[in-house]
Amino acid sequence: MSTNGGLDGLEGLVLEMIVNRIGPKSAASLACTSTRLRSAASDDTVWSRFCADHFDLSEPLDPDGNHLASFKEAYTAWAESFKMYPLELVKRARSFWTAMRNWLAANFPEALNTLNRGASENQIKITERALGISFPLPTRVLYRFCNGQLTLTNDSEIKGITNYGIIGGYEFSSHFVNVHLLPLKQVVMTTRHVSGDLDFMAKMNVVTVATSLNLRKLFFLDCNRGQLYVGTQNMVTDGELMPCVPESLVKLGDGADMLQDGLMVWLEEHLRRLQSGMIGTRVLRKYPSISLFPEAPPLCSTAVTNGVKVRASAVFIPECSNPGAQGPDTDRYLFTYSIRISLLPQGCMLDGAYYSSCQLRSRHWIIRSRENIVDDVRGEAVIGNYPLLLPGMDEFVYESCTTIPAVPGSIEGSFTFVPGRLSKPEGREFEVRVDLFMLEEPHYIF
């Protein structure tokens, strides 16, 4: 008896399991052997599983998002459009962008509206020729699903556009940064614009893929090695860059068990932090923005004293740091830190009495570099303010910064409060603890 004859005689469920296991190419070949096998191999339930397994598709859509008549047609369209890439890489890139769009839709629709449609294979090739580079495969696939952000625009109707970078940022003193993912056209323009001032770009095969719109912070993709770098304060003078993801995670060689470059690893880690609530959005300069200040432990400390709650966390600022500088007393690392202060619903509790308000008078910080105290600061107010806390009020939030010569470091301290108001104290002053929070060079730099 022939093999096909044996398959023809199998139960329907068993035959369906075999077709699922042999995969789409063999299923298409099997369909040519007999009427019954053609029916089994053409069943759209089978092709829906192929679409889910290979392209993370739950609907019969083509790569442009158009509905098709069947999952088999959808699989054929995707396989043809992405035939030059490993299927697992295509599925991974699509899964990332689907999850990122879902998060933005729920939490930051203003930024969602800035995402471009995917670039064509021809657009990617034009970009590569213009810059004389070849993108790593993971970056190519990422751009096939989303061609960066449409945020570098002269459209004055788009208010708050500088805040809408999907990587996000921070503000302290007069330093404002919000990082956007560049579309291919801006990859070319920005790379050419900054290369005149950066000698290292002529020696390294790097392109600019993400930046703040004021160009204070620049991210470079090494198209040879696949690592993603960020520029430091010494970038222009010394060509100093810092890797943004652990080197061990960048895998581009033929023997790599999982093909991934720095940009893919970086974006996926950023999404994990958004989804977990480690970072989120806040209003900045009147518009929503992704804030890079951690909001959850262990990177964010929390302490409650007499009803006053203080949360604190820090972000490393590579563009203002000099990690390669020499000398033990050189302040090489700059951090910005965010302090959030609020009063619990029951109010301020002190010496067995409850007070409906309390007001900050002064602050005390102990700053360490490794185990050494490098600063012991006492002063009135915080950034010129004496916040008055009331139950139910939003957190009072402020940012400041500090430099240390070596990492890791830490900050801890306290605030002095009075129950009632400074102008009319209702009880004795008391100390509110700020639990220790770390100043570390992170494994991932955003």
PATORKOL-646828 format. One line per field, with one value per residue (C-alpha): y, z, x; residue in three letters. Coordinates in Angstrom, 3 decimals. Each point is the difference from the previous one (the first is absolute). Example, Ala and Ser with C-alpha at 12.3 -4.5 7.8 and 13.67 -1.06 7.14 Angstrom:
py = [-4.500,3.440]
pz = [7.800,-0.660]
px = [12.300,1.370]
rest = [ALA,SER]
//
This chain:
py = [0.000,3.500,2.597,2.268,-2.875,-0.518,3.661,-0.043,-2.640,1.866,1.469,3.709,1.178,-2.078,1.308,3.577,-0.549,-1.325,2.953,2.407,-1.722,-0.149,3.756,2.251,-0.989,-3.720,0.609,1.798,-2.934,-2.518,1.768,-1.049,-3.737,-0.759,1.612,-0.905,1.175,3.199,0.631,-0.667,2.131,2.871,0.128,3.614,-1.166,-1.537,3.195,2.138,-1.962,0.495,3.755,0.134,-2.060,1.751,3.549,0.517,0.543,-0.490,1.316,-0.587,3.283,0.850,1.880,3.326,-0.876,-0.771,-2.855,-3.016,-2.801,-2.722,-0.702,-1.914,3.165,1.952,-2.493,0.118,3.829,0.162,-2.752,1.811,3.440,-1.203,-2.882,1.538,-0.208,-2.844,-0.664,0.167,3.471,1.192,-1.332,1.576,3.443,-0.099,-1.111,2.887,2.666,-1.466,0.082,3.495,1.353,-1.636,1.589,3.415,-0.280,-0.612,2.396,2.517,0.406,3.262,-1.927,-2.829,2.516,0.856,-3.545,-0.396,-2.964,-2.548,0.775,-1.932,-2.150,2.546,2.897,-1.893,-0.672,3.687,0.981,-2.496,1.270,3.627,-0.707,-2.702,-2.532,-3.216,-0.154,-3.114,-2.323,0.642,3.759,-0.509,-2.075,2.520,2.759,-2.188,0.137,3.630,2.710,1.986,3.014,2.936,2.563,2.146,2.153,3.628,-0.561,2.587,-1.683,-2.917,1.352,-1.566,-1.958,0.127,-2.032,-2.849,-2.079,-3.680,-0.387,2.979,2.051,2.412,3.641,1.556,3.555,1.247,-3.428,-1.538,-3.265,-2.125,-2.702,-0.849,-2.935,1.440,-0.872,-1.083,3.407,1.633,-2.758,1.192,3.718,-0.164,-2.332,2.361,3.052,-1.214,-1.878,3.275,0.597,-3.616,-1.408,-3.518,-0.391,-0.120,-2.913,-1.916,-1.262,1.774,1.835,2.093,-1.871,1.874,3.477,2.767,2.661,2.525,-2.492,0.084,-3.772,-2.218,-3.769,-1.718,-3.476,-1.754,-1.719,-2.366,-1.274,0.701,1.827,3.138,2.897,3.326,3.041,1.411,3.541,-0.815,-1.314,2.980,0.409,-3.631,-2.037,-1.550,-2.309,-2.373,-3.298,0.052,-3.746,-2.798,-1.127,-3.652,0.568,1.284,-3.057,0.364,-2.827,-3.046,-2.189,2.239,-1.963,3.119,2.748,3.406,3.341,2.804,1.935,-2.983,-0.945,3.658,0.523,-3.266,0.828,3.460,-1.567,-2.429,2.948,1.772,-3.108,-0.811,3.533,0.552,3.195,1.829,3.319,3.298,3.542,2.045,3.571,-0.361,-3.081,-3.737,-1.652,-3.331,0.593,-2.100,0.360,-3.455,-0.216,-3.400,-1.830,-0.876,3.046,2.304,0.262,0.726,1.155,1.177,2.094,1.389,-0.260,1.678,-2.267,0.593,-1.880,0.509,-1.278,1.067,-0.144,-0.058,2.884,-1.212,3.170,1.992,-2.633,-0.670,-3.661,-0.137,3.010,-0.522,0.957,-1.221,3.299,0.462,0.100,-2.424,-1.076,2.289,-1.180,1.719,-1.058,0.349,0.487,-0.547,1.100,-0.517,-0.173,-3.160,0.289,-0.021,3.022,0.676,-2.066,1.338,-0.733,-1.629,2.947,0.326,3.102,0.825,1.514,0.344,2.100,-0.601,2.245,-1.426,-2.902,-2.130,-2.206,-2.476,-0.890,-2.882,-1.149,-3.683,0.013,3.504,3.035,2.620,2.520,0.775,2.679,1.970,2.814,1.761,-1.057,-2.140,1.800,3.169,-1.526,-0.781,-2.516,-0.108,-3.527,-0.763,-3.414,-0.923,2.437,-1.189,-0.736,2.976,-0.929,1.606,-0.920,0.950,-1.434,-0.985,-1.185,-2.685,-1.121,-3.746,-2.459,-1.489,2.815,0.809,2.774,-0.015,2.683,1.700,2.968,2.110,0.637,1.884,-0.986,2.650,2.787,1.742,3.222,-1.727,-3.162,-2.310,-2.219,-0.732,-0.462,-3.556,-1.832,-1.927,-2.693,-0.379,-3.617,-0.729,-0.148,-1.074,1.887,-2.685,-0.297,-2.010,-3.120,1.679,3.692,1.848]
pz = [0.000,-0.833,2.664,-1.394,0.087,3.660,0.778,-1.921,2.368,3.213,2.292,-0.569,3.352,-0.400,-3.522,1.222,2.684,-2.602,-2.341,2.904,0.861,-3.506,-0.539,-2.804,-2.775,0.408,0.406,-3.357,-1.619,1.671,-1.472,-3.475,0.702,0.452,0.380,3.692,0.837,-1.955,2.150,3.226,-1.020,-1.146,3.155,1.206,3.624,-0.837,-1.676,2.892,2.243,-2.473,-0.014,3.801,0.409,-2.655,-0.166,3.225,-2.061,1.539,-3.069,-3.747,-0.721,-2.566,1.077,-0.677,2.351,-2.698,0.622,-2.266,-0.806,1.837,2.314,-2.822,-2.135,2.974,0.578,-3.678,0.025,3.146,-1.126,-3.289,1.582,2.646,-1.865,0.532,3.816,2.546,0.977,3.736,-0.435,-1.936,2.665,2.761,-1.646,-0.712,3.567,1.368,-2.074,0.677,3.753,-0.154,-1.941,2.471,2.964,-1.652,-0.931,3.639,1.640,-2.477,-3.131,-0.900,-0.631,-1.777,-2.584,-0.859,-1.067,-3.730,-2.105,-0.685,-2.556,-3.233,-0.867,-2.676,2.491,2.217,-2.935,-1.019,3.564,0.036,-3.313,1.143,3.107,-1.431,2.661,0.388,2.943,2.204,-0.856,3.277,-0.628,-3.584,1.179,2.735,-2.626,-2.254,2.683,1.089,-1.730,3.150,1.190,-1.904,2.587,-1.856,-1.581,-0.708,0.734,2.683,0.672,1.747,3.515,2.400,-2.792,1.703,2.895,-2.171,-0.419,0.614,1.952,2.250,2.204,2.919,0.964,2.746,0.362,-3.619,-1.462,-1.965,-1.934,-1.687,-2.397,-3.263,-2.373,-3.356,-3.331,-2.756,-1.685,3.269,0.631,-3.179,0.714,3.680,-0.663,-2.662,2.179,3.056,-1.828,-0.833,3.719,0.964,-1.330,1.257,-2.469,-2.891,1.689,1.260,-2.066,2.167,-0.694,2.218,0.698,2.985,1.428,1.975,-2.362,1.419,-0.792,3.597,0.142,-2.944,-0.450,-2.609,-1.508,-0.938,-3.225,0.067,3.582,0.696,3.309,0.842,1.531,1.638,-0.103,3.174,0.847,-1.615,-3.212,-2.131,1.416,0.654,-1.897,3.284,-0.252,2.482,-0.936,0.653,0.444,1.428,-2.610,0.618,-1.352,-3.409,-2.274,-3.749,-0.942,-2.062,3.096,2.103,1.627,-0.014,-2.550,1.706,-0.164,2.518,-1.326,0.266,3.512,1.099,-1.283,1.481,3.420,-0.159,-0.757,2.926,2.331,-1.313,0.260,3.540,1.271,0.768,-2.052,-1.308,-1.130,1.820,-1.025,-0.859,-1.289,-0.192,-2.262,0.666,-0.292,0.791,3.122,0.449,3.792,1.499,1.788,1.691,2.248,0.073,-2.077,1.793,3.805,2.175,3.624,2.141,3.129,2.080,-3.001,-2.457,-2.912,-1.987,-3.178,-1.593,-3.039,-2.291,-3.688,-1.405,-2.433,-2.546,-2.099,3.012,1.338,-0.538,0.916,-1.675,1.873,2.111,3.633,3.268,0.724,-3.456,0.000,-2.859,0.441,0.032,1.249,0.179,2.789,0.459,3.389,0.420,3.296,1.101,3.133,0.765,0.040,3.824,0.148,2.061,3.201,2.716,3.735,-0.029,-1.733,-3.589,-2.113,-3.275,-1.556,0.327,-1.756,-0.956,1.580,-0.962,-1.475,0.834,-2.530,0.455,-3.352,-0.331,-2.722,0.655,3.817,0.374,0.932,-2.676,1.016,3.118,-0.934,2.205,-1.212,0.123,-2.325,-3.150,-3.289,1.656,1.101,3.374,-1.049,2.105,0.146,0.353,-0.093,-3.508,-1.763,-2.878,0.850,0.145,-2.540,-0.567,-1.736,0.714,-0.826,1.467,-1.203,1.500,-0.894,-0.054,-0.056,1.677,2.201,2.004,1.494,3.220,2.359,1.515,-0.131,2.957,0.177,2.367,0.609,-1.266,-1.854,0.385,0.667,2.656,1.432,1.847,1.610,0.165,-3.156,-0.995,-2.356,-3.013,-1.268,-3.641,-0.418,-1.792,-3.793,-2.263,-2.477,-2.397,-3.539,-1.443,-2.146,-2.396,-0.810,-1.352]
px = [0.000,1.340,0.702,-2.693,-2.455,0.814,-0.571,-3.272,-1.294,0.741,-2.657,-0.690,1.394,3.159,0.490,-0.468,2.650,2.440,-0.605,0.566,3.257,1.507,-0.288,-1.274,2.439,-0.598,-3.728,-0.087,1.821,-2.299,-3.018,1.134,-0.175,-3.710,-3.403,-0.303,3.477,-0.600,-3.062,1.914,2.978,-2.226,-2.110,0.131,0.200,3.368,1.225,-1.252,2.380,2.845,-0.736,-0.049,3.164,2.094,-1.356,-1.983,-3.162,-3.437,-1.873,0.520,1.787,2.655,3.172,-1.753,-2.862,-2.582,-2.468,0.342,-2.437,1.919,2.914,1.660,0.019,1.326,2.816,0.950,0.080,2.167,2.354,0.598,0.435,2.476,1.662,3.468,-0.260,-0.119,-3.610,0.724,1.505,-3.053,-2.356,2.065,0.065,-3.719,-0.768,2.059,-1.723,-3.458,0.655,1.516,-2.967,-2.399,1.806,0.040,-3.688,-0.887,2.452,1.402,-2.192,1.741,3.221,-1.832,-1.177,3.624,0.956,0.543,-1.045,2.689,2.704,0.223,2.981,0.853,-0.044,2.439,2.325,-0.089,0.953,2.863,1.359,-0.268,2.085,2.251,-1.030,-1.983,-2.391,0.109,-2.904,-1.894,0.030,-1.184,-2.955,-0.880,-0.167,-2.156,-2.690,0.441,2.010,0.705,-1.963,-1.455,1.089,2.532,-2.678,-0.749,-3.678,-0.746,-3.357,1.706,0.359,2.460,1.707,3.418,-1.490,-1.255,3.154,-0.743,3.266,-0.727,2.282,0.295,0.377,2.113,1.286,0.082,0.783,-2.881,0.278,-2.655,1.193,-1.777,0.557,1.076,-1.643,2.392,-0.009,1.087,2.545,1.725,-0.381,1.022,2.940,1.319,-0.660,1.915,2.780,1.779,0.647,0.679,3.262,-0.736,-2.881,2.470,1.802,-3.016,-2.907,-2.600,-3.247,-2.277,-3.241,-1.479,0.422,-1.620,-1.302,2.480,2.835,1.231,-0.162,1.001,-0.196,2.173,-0.361,3.236,-1.037,2.979,-0.140,-3.672,0.544,-1.981,1.956,-0.814,2.257,1.582,1.044,3.366,-1.547,1.073,3.513,0.960,-2.572,-1.137,-3.015,-1.643,-1.703,-3.740,-0.553,2.185,2.541,-0.874,-3.519,1.097,0.036,0.451,2.376,-0.979,0.151,-2.268,-2.811,-2.200,0.646,-0.239,1.781,0.272,-2.989,-2.359,1.166,-0.211,-3.531,-1.256,1.455,-1.574,-3.387,0.374,0.576,-3.086,-2.186,1.176,-0.638,3.684,-0.286,-3.052,-1.395,-0.262,-0.864,3.069,-0.152,-3.805,0.130,0.209,3.382,1.666,2.075,3.148,-0.053,-0.727,-3.345,0.320,2.473,2.804,0.993,-2.454,0.158,-3.039,-0.212,-2.919,0.579,-2.881,-2.326,2.376,0.961,3.197,0.926,3.408,1.908,2.828,0.946,3.533,0.661,2.588,-0.002,1.264,2.409,3.719,0.475,3.411,1.420,3.115,0.641,-1.552,-1.744,-1.499,-3.799,-0.478,-3.619,-3.026,-3.389,-3.331,-2.322,-3.739,-1.661,-3.770,-1.577,-3.603,-2.166,-1.969,-3.838,-0.158,2.302,3.096,0.365,2.322,0.160,-3.430,-1.670,-1.253,0.562,-1.741,3.110,3.752,2.615,3.637,2.601,3.425,1.933,3.050,1.827,2.851,1.570,2.443,2.363,0.596,0.223,1.434,-2.100,0.699,-2.659,-2.030,-2.513,-2.375,-2.180,-3.322,-2.857,0.270,0.732,-1.276,-3.326,-1.547,-2.676,-3.158,-1.453,-3.706,-1.751,-1.139,2.311,2.182,3.610,2.306,2.695,3.340,3.245,3.582,3.427,3.349,3.402,2.236,3.530,-0.677,-2.894,-1.879,-1.201,-3.089,-2.114,-1.962,-1.185,-2.985,-2.356,-1.030,-3.761,-2.274,-3.638,-2.388,1.809,3.335,-1.886,-2.152,1.612,-2.392,2.646,3.704,2.070,0.909,2.354,-1.324,2.323,1.065,1.086,3.251,-0.185,2.828,2.160,1.240,1.292,-2.868,0.213,-2.452,0.297,-3.033]
rest = [MET,SER,THR,ASN,GLY,GLY,LEU,ASP,GLY,LEU,GLU,GLY,LEU,VAL,LEU,GLU,MET,ILE,VAL,ASN,ARG,ILE,GLY,PRO,LYS,SER,ALA,ALA,SER,LEU,ALA,CYS,THR,SER,THR,ARG,LEU,ARG,SER,ALA,ALA,SER,ASP,ASP,THR,VAL,TRP,SER,ARG,PHE,CYS,ALA,ASP,HIS,PHE,ASP,LEU,SER,GLU,PRO,LEU,ASP,PRO,ASP,GLY,ASN,HIS,LEU,ALA,SER,PHE,LYS,GLU,ALA,TYR,THR,ALA,TRP,ALA,GLU,SER,PHE,LYS,MET,TYR,PRO,LEU,GLU,LEU,VAL,LYS,ARG,ALA,ARG,SER,PHE,TRP,THR,ALA,MET,ARG,ASN,TRP,LEU,ALA,ALA,ASN,PHE,PRO,GLU,ALA,LEU,ASN,THR,LEU,ASN,ARG,GLY,ALA,SER,GLU,ASN,GLN,ILE,LYS,ILE,THR,GLU,ARG,ALA,LEU,GLY,ILE,SER,PHE,PRO,LEU,PRO,THR,ARG,VAL,LEU,TYR,ARG,PHE,CYS,ASN,GLY,GLN,LEU,THR,LEU,THR,ASN,ASP,SER,GLU,ILE,LYS,GLY,ILE,THR,ASN,TYR,GLY,ILE,ILE,GLY,GLY,TYR,GLU,PHE,SER,SER,HIS,PHE,VAL,ASN,VAL,HIS,LEU,LEU,PRO,LEU,LYS,GLN,VAL,VAL,MET,THR,THR,ARG,HIS,VAL,SER,GLY,ASP,LEU,ASP,PHE,MET,ALA,LYS,MET,ASN,VAL,VAL,THR,VAL,ALA,THR,SER,LEU,ASN,LEU,ARG,LYS,LEU,PHE,PHE,LEU,ASP,CYS,ASN,ARG,GLY,GLN,LEU,TYR,VAL,GLY,THR,GLN,ASN,MET,VAL,THR,ASP,GLY,GLU,LEU,MET,PRO,CYS,VAL,PRO,GLU,SER,LEU,VAL,LYS,LEU,GLY,ASP,GLY,ALA,ASP,MET,LEU,GLN,ASP,GLY,LEU,MET,VAL,TRP,LEU,GLU,GLU,HIS,LEU,ARG,ARG,LEU,GLN,SER,GLY,MET,ILE,GLY,THR,ARG,VAL,LEU,ARG,LYS,TYR,PRO,SER,ILE,SER,LEU,PHE,PRO,GLU,ALA,PRO,PRO,LEU,CYS,SER,THR,ALA,VAL,THR,ASN,GLY,VAL,LYS,VAL,ARG,ALA,SER,ALA,VAL,PHE,ILE,PRO,GLU,CYS,SER,ASN,PRO,GLY,ALA,GLN,GLY,PRO,ASP,THR,ASP,ARG,TYR,LEU,PHE,THR,TYR,SER,ILE,ARG,ILE,SER,LEU,LEU,PRO,GLN,GLY,CYS,MET,LEU,ASP,GLY,ALA,TYR,TYR,SER,SER,CYS,GLN,LEU,ARG,SER,ARG,HIS,TRP,ILE,ILE,ARG,SER,ARG,GLU,ASN,ILE,VAL,ASP,ASP,VAL,ARG,GLY,GLU,ALA,VAL,ILE,GLY,ASN,TYR,PRO,LEU,LEU,LEU,PRO,GLY,MET,ASP,GLU,PHE,VAL,TYR,GLU,SER,CYS,THR,THR,ILE,PRO,ALA,VAL,PRO,GLY,SER,ILE,GLU,GLY,SER,PHE,THR,PHE,VAL,PRO,GLY,ARG,LEU,SER,LYS,PRO,GLU,GLY,ARG,GLU,PHE,GLU,VAL,ARG,VAL,ASP,LEU,PHE,MET,LEU,GLU,GLU,PRO,HIS,TYR,ILE,PHE]
//
